Amino acid sequence: MVPVARDKNFYARDNTIRAIEQHLCPDKISEVEANKPANFPRTYAIYGPGGMGKTQIAAHFVTEHQSTFDAVFWVRGEDSSKIAQDYKDIAVDLGLVPKDSVDATDLEYTKDILKRWLVNPVKNRIGDDTAKSELASWLLVFDGVEDGSVLNEVWPYNGPGSILVTSRNPHSWSASWELRPFNVHDAAEFLLRHTERDPPDEEKAAAAAVANRLGGLPLALSQMAGIIVHRNLSFKEFLHLYDKQQGPQEFLDLRLMNPRPSLSNYEYNVASVWAFDRLDAGGALINVLSMLDPDGISEKIFAAPILDSDSPFISQLKANYVSARNELLARSLISGNKKEKRLFIHKLVQDVARSKMRQVETRNNFLACFQLICGVWPFEQLTWRHGIARWEACEELVPHVQRLKTMYLSLTPSTDSFDEYDFARLLIDAGWYTHERGNSPDAILFNNMAQHICESLKLRLLENPDLGRKGNVTLARLNYSLVEITHNRGCIALEINEPSDAIKYHTLFNETMVKESSRSEHEDMRLAISWNELGNAHMLNGDWSKGEECFLTSIEEMRKFKDFRPTTISLPLANLGLSYWLQGKTDVAYHTLMQGLRDREQEYGPDDRVSFITGRFFHAIGNVKDSVDYHRRALMHYKSTLGNRHHRTADLFVKMAEHHIRLNKNGMALALLDHAFEAYSSSNTFVPEKARAWWMRHKALKAQGKLDEAGVELDKCFQVYRRWVEERQREGTWGGVLKRAEDLEDRDIDPLIVFWSK
């Protein structure tokens, strides 16, 4: 799984390789160390500034020692999201998770299942009936770790293997090696190997002079060797051209003996090494690539057809893409994976490219980036949008949106254009996707930035209407996006159990839609949606009858549509059934829910996996009939659509645990609750849901006679319950009294939970 090719000219790092061997290879460990108790996993780190060749050293070590370990894994360590993605790929390749299953899309689940294997690395695959399984030896490489804390959640504590870490920063590793620049002799030899030359002594002296100018930085030496070969220069010719361009000043004063060199000085000098100014078609491409997530840039972003709406810059970028990419590949400024059609770029190269841009260039390249992403992003209109078909495409692109969101904060807003509007649209839709995947806190941040952009553009347009005539951004479009943000905020509030925000945003959304519909004769599904969401908000606040009224109104509005289909009202129908159930109207609730389920089965078949909505019906019917069978079907449906780590799936783990507690199967109940907690742990927002799970765990442990452990779970539940009651008492929305922990009952915990999770 090593993502970089082994450097055939690898040189002058033998001491580093030997140090790694002695710490990580079982057969190389000294007798003194061998007599000590093993401290697993064996860990060693190599660190130093960017461009020192850390990745190449790791790749060389892996290549040299493939036969030493039964399994070798390479993980990108820059941030938790990339680690989780690589853990997923490894889990699939090991056969721990079927490749095309929903579990394979659940990054939290695959992360945990791989951790468990690393701790107990049995050689047999799942389903093998071998009674005794031999343990595999493994090597795990975390490459490019920026912040050591990201490894805490994925670290296989006590796992019987070896871990190699590469990092720019000297973290408090138990054993480590600091990389320094090559000395002049080694740097010159490195340069000669990379240019594949054996010149006379005069040229060797010139090579030493070049190496000295480059400060012994392996990456700079490698890049300049590529330029020398590409342009067929002698070392003396290179020095002459450089002196002519740069003058007598020192070429590269990196000051790398300091583990934390001056960033601005570092960027400037490496920029000189890479000679970005001499790039042809690759110059524009490297600038755009510098603003995207560096790992796994899909080539389809640039290979999309040229559109009439494309700017001249983007049209030229697309037209010249192949030659630009090949130029950057030839100079080793980027690398690629031909099979997957993905590009990779070193973070240092990105930093240098951006450091050379003027403010206007930074802005123009930023605009080009998000417009290119918009060209391949699968946008959805504000309708009943809960399908999962686009999730794979969004998952590939959302890291770039995250990166652009971070960069936007450093840009100076334009005073005479509305280019940012399309970026706001991208943020809104990416935020909705993030919310659907169960990561509502990040979705809030997307909406915050999008709202700031839209409100700023709206104010500018109101102050100077003539500006709007220069483009296609109108007050109507801005208002549409602001309304969508209001809707999204209300839905997020529902999902994270925030009753007051849910009412505030969905009341505003509904009132806006009612006003707009009264002034328009066109069908607008947003009106029906607004009634459904307002009903959800009332339900979250415990007003079942108002919820019922809103759901009925939503269904009525939806039936007016020319293209009405029974499944169009699935969501308000499921919610209506729950409102009947919570009001004690069990018969009408059951018939309502069964009708909705039959409508979906008729349109999508019995194995519907279009969205999680069929699972909603299973869950609700299970509540009405107190049916373990329907709750089991709901759990399986959520697992196959939302994945194991979604909070809705966790709700069903808890429901199934409740059934098992009643059947006195408390061991199984505790196992199910463990799965629920694993899902809830993906976010800090599901505290009430955790409280209910703690309550169930208390009941199961108490039934097993484990009173001390049960008391701990009860105390955690009670703390949440008490805060909830005190908050409602301050708001004047709770007329009950605060009970003692030992007096709590199921009916005291139930109000904490959002109605669809009950």
N, C-alpha and C positions, 0 to 999 in steps of 0.2 A: 504493500500500500504506500510505498515511498513516492511522494508526488514529484520529486526532482530526480533528474538523471544523474548518475554517478559521474563525477568529474574525472575524466581519464588522466588529467594532469594534476591530480591531487598531490600536494607537496607541502613539506615543512611543518606538518602538524602531528608528527609521530608521537611526541611526548603527550599530547592531548589524548590521542587514541589509546596509548598505553594506560593512561590514568583512568579512562573510561572502562577499559577492559578489567583493570584490577578491582574496580568497584562493582561492576555489573555482571561480569561473566563468572559463573560459578567455578569453572575450571581454572580461572586465573587468580582467584583469591588466595592471598598468602596464607601460610600455615598458621600464623598467629591469629589472623582474622577467622580462619576456618574453625579454630577451636572455640571461638566465641559463639554464644547463641545467635541464631540468624535473626536479623531485624528486618522483617519484610514490610513493604517491598524494598529491595535494594534501590537506592536513589542516588543519582549523580546529576549535577547541573553544569553546563558550560554557558558563560555569559560574557557579554561585551557589547559595544555599540553596534548599530546597524552597519552591514557591509563587511564584517569581520570573518564571514564564512561559517557561521554557527550551523546553519542548515546543511551545508556541504559536509561538514565534519560528521554530523549526525547521520547523513545519508551514507557516507563512506564507512562509518562504523557498522551500520545496519547491513550494508552489502558484504562487508568482510566477515560478519558473524551470523549470517542467516542460518548456518547449520548448528550454531550453538544453542539456539532456542527453537522450540516447537512452533512458536507463533510470534510474529513481529507485527506491531500495529503502529501506525503513524497518525498523530492527531494534531490538527492546527490548534494552537493554544492561545490565540489572541484574545478571544472572549468566550463567554459561556455558550453563546448560540452556535459557534463553529465547533466547539468541543462536542456539544449535544448532537450536531449533525453527523460528525465523524463517528461518534459512538454508535449512532443508528446504523451507519453503513457497515461498521465492524460487526455489530450484532446480526445484521442480515447475512453478511458473508460467512459468519460462523454457523449459521443455521439456527441461531437462537430465536429468530423471528422470521416468519415467512415473508418473502420480498414484497409481494403484492397485497399483503394484509393491511387492515386499518392499524394494527399494532405497529407496523413499520413506519407509519406517519406520526406516531405518538412519541415525540422526542424524550419526554420524561420517562416513559415506560422503557424505551430501548436503552436509555442511559442506565437505569437501575438494573435491568436484566444483564447488561454487560458487566456492571460492577460486581454483581453476584457471581458471574462466571469467573472474573479475574480473581476473586477471593477463593473460589473453588473451581479451578480450571480443569474440569474433567474432559478427557479426550473423546469420549463417546458422544454422539449427537443425540438430540432429543428423540425419544422413541426407541433408542437402542436398549435392548433387554440385558445388556451386560451387567452381571451382578456387581462386579468390582471394576471401577473405572480408574485408570491411571491418570495422575495429574500432569498437565502439560506445563512445560516451562515457557515463559513468555517475556517479551521485551515490549515496553510501551514507550513511545517517543512523544512528548509534548513539545511541539516546535513553535517558537515565537511567543512564549508566555510573557505578556505585558504586566499582568497583575497576578501574583501568586495566589491570591485569594480565590480566583476562579476555579482553582483545582480542588478546593475543599469538598465540593459536592460530588465530584467524580473520582476522588482518590480512593483506590481499592485498599483500604486499610487492612493490614495483615495478609494481603494477597501475596502468594509465594512466587513473585516475579521480580523483574528489574524495570526501573523507570529512568529514562534519560530526558532531561529538560534543557531546552535552549531558551535563552532570554536575553534581552538587552540590559536588564536590571539585575544588580547583585542582591537578590533576595536572600533571606536567611536559610539557604539550603544546608542540609546536614553535611554535604560534601560537594565541592564545586571547583571549577577551574576558570580563571579569568583569561580570556583571549586578548592578546595584545597584537599590534601591527607587526608585520614581518620586519626583520632587520634588512638593511640594504642588500646584503648578499642573497638572502632567501627571497626577497622581493624581486630581485633581478632574475634569479633562476626561475621563479614562478612565471615571470613575464616571458622568458625565453620558451618555457614549456608551452604556454598558451598560444604563442605565435608559431610554435613548431619550427624554431630556427636554431641553428648552430653557427652563429656569425663569427667573423674574425675578432681579434681582441679589441680593435677600435670600436666595433659595433657593440661588443659586450660592455665596454665602458659607457657607451651611449645608453644601453639598456639599463645599466646601473643608475645613470643620471635620471632616466625616466622614472625608474622605480623610486628613487629618492624624492623626486618631485611629487609622486603620488602618495607619499607618506606611508607606504607599506600596507595600504588598505586592500585586502584581497578582492573585494567587489570592484573597486576602482581599477585595480590592475587588470582584472578580467574584462571589464568593459572597454578599457583603452586598448587592450590586446585585440579585441574584436574590431575596433576602429582601424588600428594599424594594419591588420590583415585585410579588412574590407577595402581600404584605400591603397593597399599595397605600398605602404610607407616603410622606409628604413627608420631605425630609432633616431638617427641624426636628423632625418627629414621631419619626423614628428616633433622633435625638440625645436627645430627651426620654426615650424608653423606655429607651435605653441607660443614661443617667445615673441613672434610677430604679432600674435593676437593679444597676449596677456601682458607683455612687458616683462621686466626683470623680477617682478615680485614673486615671492614663493608660491608655487603652484597649489599646494594643498597643505596648509598648516592646520591639521586636524586636531592637534593636541589630544590625541587618543589615549595618552598615558593617564589622563584624568577620566575615570569611568563615567563622568557626567559632563561631556564637552558642551561648549556653547552651541546651542541648537542653530542659531542663525549663521554662525561662522561655518558650522558643519555643512549646512545646506548649501551655502554659497559655493564652497570649495568643491563639493561633490558635483554640483551643477556644472562647474568648469570641467571636471573629469568627463562627465557624460556628454558634454558638448551638445546640449539640446538645441542650441541655436543653429546647428548645422544639419538638423533633420529636415527632410523634404516633406513628403506626405505624412510621415509619422509624427511630425510636430503637433498637428492639430489633434491627432488621436491620443497621444500621450497626455495632453492636457485634459482631455475629457476623462480618460481612464484614471487620472489622478484624483478624481472626485467621487469615484464609485467604490464600493466595497472591494478590496483588493483580491479576495479569494473567490474564484469561480465566476468570472464575468461572462455571461452567456453571449456568444457571438451573434445570436439572433437580434440583439439590441441594435447592432449596426448593419445587419444583413437584411433588415426589413425593406420593402420596396420604397422608392422615393415617391413621396406624396406631393400633391399640389400645395398643401398647407405647410410643407416643410420650409424652413428658412433656407436662404442660400448656403449658409454655413453647414447646416445639417445635410442638405442635398449633396454638397461637395464631400462631406465626411463619409456619407454612405457610398458615393460613387468611387471614392479613392480608398475605401476601407481595406481591400485585399492587399494593395501595394503598401499602404501605411502599416498594416499588421506585419507584413513580411519584413519591412525595414526595421521595425522594432524588435522582431524576433531575431533578425540577423545580428543586431547589436546587443542582444541579450538584455534589452531593457524590459522585456516581458517574456513570459513563457506560456506555453499553451498545451492543451490536451486535445489532439485532433479528433479522437473518438467521441468525446463529449462536447466538442466545439465550445470550449471554455478557455478564457484567458486568465492569466495570473500576473500580478505586478507586485514588486517588492514595495513595502510601505515607504522605504527610504526614497525610492524613485518617485513615488507620489509626492512625498514631502518636498523634494527638490523641485519637481515640476511646478507645484503650486507657489513655491517661494519666488519663482522667476516671473510670475504673472503680475501685471499691473492691476489696479483695482477694476478697471473696465474689462480687462481680459478675464479676471476671476468671475465677474458677473456673467459675461457672455458664455463662458464655458459651463457655468452652473446652469444657465438657461438651457443650453444644448443638452446637458445631461438629463434634466427632468423631462424635457420634450422627447428625448429618445426613449426614456422609460415609459412615458405616456403612450408612445406608439405601439408598445407591446403589452401594456398592462390591460388585463381583462376587466374593464370597468363594468359596473352594474348600476342601473337606474334605481331610484328609490321606489321599490315595489315590495312584494313579499319575497325578500331575497335571503333565503336560508339554504340554498343549494350548496353542495360541496364540490361540484364539478370543477370549479376554477381554483381550488385551493392549491393544487400542485404548482400551477403557473405563478400564483401570488407568492408562494413560499420561496421560489427562486429569485423573485424580484424585490421582495420587501426589505432585504438587507441594504439594497442600494437606496431605497426610499429613506430608511433610517439614517444612512450616512448623509444624504442630502439635507435631511431635516436638521442634523447637527451643524452642517456647514452654513445653512441659511442664516443662522444667528450672527455670523461674522460679516454678512454682506451689507452693503449700503443700499437701502431701498431706492428704486428709481422714482423720479418725480414726474416723468413724462410718458410712462408706458404702463401697461396692465399685464405684462408678461407673467407676473407672479400668480395670476388667477388660475392658470392651468396647474401650477404647482399646488395650489390650495385644493383643487379638485382631486389631484393625486393623493394628497394627504388625507382627505376625507374618505376616499374609498379604501385606501390602505388601512386607515384607522378602523373602518367597519370590518374589514377582513381580520384584523388583529383582535377585535372584539369577538367576532364569531369563533375564533380559535380559543377563546377563554382567557385572553390577556387584556382585560379591560383597562387596567392602569396605563398601559402603553397607548391604548386607543384614546384615552383622555388627552395625552400629550399631543397626539396627531391632531385632534380636534381643536386644542388650544391654539396651535400655530395656524391652522387653517382659518379659524375664526378671526384671529388677529389680522391675517392677510386680507380677508374679505371685507372686514369692517374698515380697514385702512383704505382699500380701493374704493369702497362705497363713499366714504367721506370725501375722497379726492374727486370722485365723479360728481358728487353733489355740489362741490365748490366750483368745479369747472366742467360743465357738461360737454364742452367742445372736445375734451380729451377723449371721450367715449366714441366719438365719430371716427377716430383714427384706427380703431380696432373693433373686435366683435364682442367686447365685454360691455354688458348693459346692466342697468339697475335690476332688471328682471332676473338676469342670470346670477348676479350677486345675491339677490334676495332668495332665489331658489337654493343656492348653496348654504346660506345662513339658516334657512328653514331645515335643510337636511342635517346640519350640525345640531340644531335644536332637537330634532328627532333622535339622532344618534346619542346625544347626551342623556336623553330620557331613557333610552334603551339600556345604556350603560348603568344608569342609576338603578333600573329594575334588576339588572343582572347581579349587581354588587349589594343589593338590599339597602338602598338609600331612599326611604319613602318620601321624604319632603322634596328631594331633588326630582324624583320621578313625577310627582304631581306638578311641580313647577314647570318642568320642561314639556311634559306632555299636554298640560293645559294650554301652554303657549302654542305648541304645535297644532293642537286641535282648533283653537280659536283662529289661528292664521288660515288653516285649511277651510274652515267654515266660511270665513270672509271671502277667500279667493274663489270658492265654488259658487258663491252667490253672484259673483261678477263675471263668471265664465260659463259658457255652454258646453265646453269640452269635458270629456270624461277625465277624471283625475283620481287614480287609485289612492293617492296620498290621503284623501278625505276618509275613505274607509279604514285605511291604516291608522289614521289619527284617532278614530273612535276606538279601535281595538287597543291601541297603546294607552289611551286614557283609561280604558277599562282595567288594563293591567296595573296602572298606577293606583287606581282606587282599591283594587284587590290587595296590592302591597300594603296599603294603609288600612286593611281590614274591613273595607266597606263592600261586602259581597253584592248587595242589591244594586248599588251604583255601577259596579262592574258588570253585572248582568245587563243593565240598561244600555251601557256603552257597547257591549259585544253584540247585542241584538241590532243596534243601530248600524254597527259596522257591517253586519251580515246583510241588512236591508240595503245599504248603499252599494254593496258589492253585487247584489242581485240585479241592479239596474244596468250593469255593463252589458254591452252587446255580445261580447265574447265570454260571457260568464260560464264557468265550469264549476261543478260541485267542489272540486278540490281548491278552488280559489278562496273559499272561506274556511279552509282547514284550521288555521290558527285561531280566529275568533270562535270557531265552533268548539275547539278543544278547551279554550278558556271559558266559554259559556258553560260547558259541562262541569268544569271545576267550580264555577260560581254556584251552580245548582247544588252540587254535592256539599259545599261548605255551608249552604243554607238549609241543609237537611232534606232537599228534594232529590232523594236518591234514585227514584224510578225515572224521572225525566232526565236526570243527569246521565244515567246509564244509556237510555235510548238515544240521547243527543250524541254521546261519545261513540256509540256503536255505529250510528249513521255516518259520522265523519270517518271512522275507520273503514267502513264498507266503501265509501266514495274513493278513498285513497287506494284501496286494494283493487277496485274496479279500473282505475286509471293507470296505476303503476304496477299492479300485480302483487302477489303475496310477499315477494321479496324486495319490496320497495327500499331503495337505499339512496334516493334522490336527496334527501335531507333527513334531519332528526325528527321531523314532525310526526311521522307514524309512531315513533317511540313516545312522543308526548301523549298520544292516544292510549297506547299500552299502559303507560304510567298512570294516567288519570283513571282508566277503567279498573286498574289494579287497586287504586285507592277506593273507588266506589264499591267494588265487590270484595275488598280486602283479600285480593287474590294473589297468591304467591306465583301462580303461573303467568299472569299478565305482567307482574313486576319482573319476573325472570325474562320474559320476552322484551320488555322495555330495556332491561339491562343489556341484553345481547344486541338490540338495535342501536343503542347509544354507543356501545363499544365498536360496532361496525361502521358507524358514521362519524361520530365525534372522537372516538378513541378512548383508551383507558384512562387518560389523565385529564379529561374534561370534567368540570365540576358537576355537570348534569349526570354524567356517568357515576360520579362519586355519590350523588344523591340516591341512585338506585342500589349501589353497594350497601348504603345504610338501610334502605328499605328491606333488602334481602336479609341483612343482619337482624332486623327487627323480627322478621318471620322466624328465623332460626332460634332467636331467644325464646319466642313463644313455644317452639317445639323442643326446648331444652337442649338444643344443639349449640351450646355456647362456644365451643372451640371453633366451629365453622363461622359463627357470628363474629368472633374476634378476628379471624382471618379476613373476612369481608371488610371489616372496619379498617384493617390495616391498609387494604387497597384504597379505601375512601380517603384516608389520611394522606396517602401518597399523592392522590390527585389534588386534594385541597392544598397541599404544601406548595404547589406551583404558584400560589399567589397569597398575599396577606389579606385579601379582601373577603374571604369566606369564613369569617370568624363565627357568625351564628351557626353556619352549617357544621363547623368543627365542634361547636358546643353541643349540638344534637348528637354528633358522633361520640363525643366524650360521655354523654349521658347514656348512650347505648352500651358503650364499653363498660361503664360503671355497672350497669344492670347485668351484663354477661359475667363480669368478674365476681360480682356479689353472688350470683347463682352458683359459681364454682367454689364459693367459700374463700376467695382471695380478698378478704375485707380491706386489708391495708392498700392494696393496689386499686381496689374499687374506690376507696376514699380519695385517692389522688385524682382519679378521673372525675369524681363528683365535684371536687374542689375547683378544678379547671372549668367545668361546666357552670358552676355556681357563680364564678367571677364574671363570666359573660352575661349570664342571666341577670345578675344584680345591676350591672351597668346598663343593660337594656331597660329594665324597669325604671331605674332612676332617671334615665333620659326621657322616657315616655311620660313619667310623672311631671318632669319639668315642662314638657310640651303640653301637658294637659290632655294627652291622648290615652291615658291609662287610668282606669278607675279601681284597679285591684290593689292588693297590698303586697309588699315584698316578703316572700316566704323565707324560712330558714332552709339551708341546704338539705338537711335531713327530711324536710317535709315536702320536697319537690315531687311532682308527678309528671307523667307524660304530657298532660294538658297544659302544664306550666312552660314546658320547653317548646311546644308546637308553635306558639305565636311568634317565636324568634325567626322562623323560617319563611322565606318567600313562598307564596301559595303554590307555585308549580313544583316546588321541591318537597312539599309535604309528603 
